[in-house]
Amino acid sequence: MPEIDTLFDSLNVRDLLSGHDLNDPTTPLSAPDLRLLINRLESHSLRIKSKVQSYLVSHHSEFSELFSTCQDAVSRTRLISDDVSDVVQLVSDRPVDVEIREVVDEIREKTKEVRVKRESLGLVSAVVGVCEALRETKEALKSGRFGFAAERIREMKVVLRVGEEEEGEPVVYVLLRREWSDCFDEIQEVLAKLMETAVRFEVDSRKLRISYQLTVGETNGIALRTVLEAMEVIGMLDYGLAKAADSIFKHVITPAVTHSSTFVAVEDSCKTSGEITEATLKLEQSSDHKTEDVDGDAIYSRVLTVVKFICSSLCFGNVTWIHSFGRLTWPRISELIISKFLSKVVPEDASKFPDFQKVIGRTSQFETALKELSFIPPSDAEGRLSKYAENVEVHFASRKKIEILAKARSLLLQCNFTIPQGLATSLKSDGAESLDVNASKHIVRLLFSSEMCVVSEAASQLVHLVHKTLEDVCVSSARVASEFYHAARDSILLYEAVVPVKLGKQLNGINQAAVLLHNDCLYLFEEILGLAFEYRASFPESIKEYAVFADTAPRFKLMAEEVLQRQVQLVISSLQEAIDSADGFQDTHQIKQFESAKFSVEQVVFSLEKVHLTWEPVLLPKTYKQSICMVLESVFRRMSRDILLLDDMAADETFQLQRLIHLMLENLSSLLGSLKSADDTSRPLDDLIPSLRTRFHQGYIYRFTVEKRMFMEDRRPVIAGGDKTKTGYGHEKKQNDPLLWKSHVSFLSSTLV
């Protein structure tokens, strides 16, 4: 009712009290205002009632129709309620839903029983059908109907789901599969025997016979084609042809490849009643055979003749059968041709590579012919023979690498690590200029120091081999150069792997082989460092990025230092044992103790002379001098320490010690002389052997031991003619100053020990 809504919207208290501010909560309404408000509200209410009444009168028919509709809806609702009450009453009196549920359950059970019986009947029918099929298969095998039997075997394999067994299957399936397996084994055995009978090679007459009419048991006239078809159906084609393929490869193809003399394959056939019953391939010796087949024409021609005969006479041109025979024989044929022909005609020199192009072309033609016959399997799409022939550079390089490494290993194993007598002596006495260095395998010149060095024959020949290999790298193609480069590196590393193991026992003793190994490592170290500078600029661009040798050099430097240090330690250990037998040089004034100490000194001298004779001819002068000085320093330090540790000594004892020291120095005169002439340096021995200067020079030990003995006896050295004396050490001391004397002795003892 829009009119009534308008009236209600127009009712506003603010308009009824327009003179009063209702927003001010502090201002209360007065009594006149309230009466005025009530009067106006009553007047407005009367207008609303009048409007409502007039609206209802004007719309009387619509309201009447609305009330009538509502009354009808209420009446229909009562009727529906009554009907629902009746249904509920009916259901509560008779439970129809229970009966319906029982009927449905019964129908379900009956349906399930019918389905189970139907499935059981189907299973029985299937079992009966399979049994019947297996029985027919066995009968077909007995009667020679191999095609029918093979088809049945294939069908039953699908029905019985052979190879797809599941747990919980009926036992009958297990029994049926076992029966099927027996049938399959039987037909497989029969077909394999037939193929073995069909393909025969007669060694005496050198004939390969293929029979087309076969016999099994009492059944005759079984066609070879039927046998092959049956084998294809049951999936045993490769198994059935395996023995035939092996026999043909062994007796026909292998002679065709390996025999130096050629033969001619002559095909022949035998007919009976107009049908071909047998095909024969006869191998006859050729009268005009070539003595040498350099490009493979004869080999490829013979093999191709055999393959064509097999494809036409045995496989009947069937692509599937040819593929199967090719899978069985082609890998072995290709390997045989590679090992017996292609690998042997690889050029020995890179200059002969152009002549090898004929072999590559002929090999490619041979494989193309076999592909046209479908003999080569699709998996060999690239062609084994062609790929091998085209990669001849790699094979050439591989073979040369093997030869280089074999040569390096041989010379390392055969070398005895000794040098001829007098070689090093003449080098030192006559000088390097008087020697023909190129004629000697033991004298080399170090690259960076320009010194002459004695090395083993193995080291010099190994370096020569490496240089020759790197020269080939500079003039070879990228692939060949890469192989040669690795051959050179591996040859160097062979020395590290072979020689220390070979000289294992000798490295545990003092001998010439150990110091030769030191020189070899030093020589190899400098040569390796120079290789990159000498050859890298001439290397092919493809290997310049990774062609380095400097990474292998430090290990040889380290090995040289380790070997030499080990020798020095062995010598020092041996000398220490000899000094131990002197028992600390105690009581040398007694004859027995003196003889023991003298024997110990003689042993030390003998060992040092042995080391002198072993090291000097081989080691570089500077290395020899440093090593001997290290040994002598150890000896002199040990002997001085033993003497200084003596608590007290008699006067005779000091003289005996002096005799021993002089004896030792006299016997070592040649050794000390060799050190002075070892190199051109002016550095004195006293700097290299501090113990020699402080303990043994000019009778120092004798003087000190005398003074030590006198001090221990609380005596003073007295020299007539004055109250001062020389101590012998470049110092003056007062006779009546015991504190200064004690401090001096204490200082000397601490510095010497």
Order of alpha helices (4+ residues) and beta strands (2+ residues): alpha-alpha-alpha-alpha-alpha-alpha-alpha-beta-beta-beta-beta-alpha-alpha-alpha-beta-beta-alpha-alpha-alpha-alpha-alpha-alpha-beta-beta-alpha-alpha-alpha-alpha-alpha-alpha-alpha-alpha-alpha-alpha-alpha-beta-beta-alpha
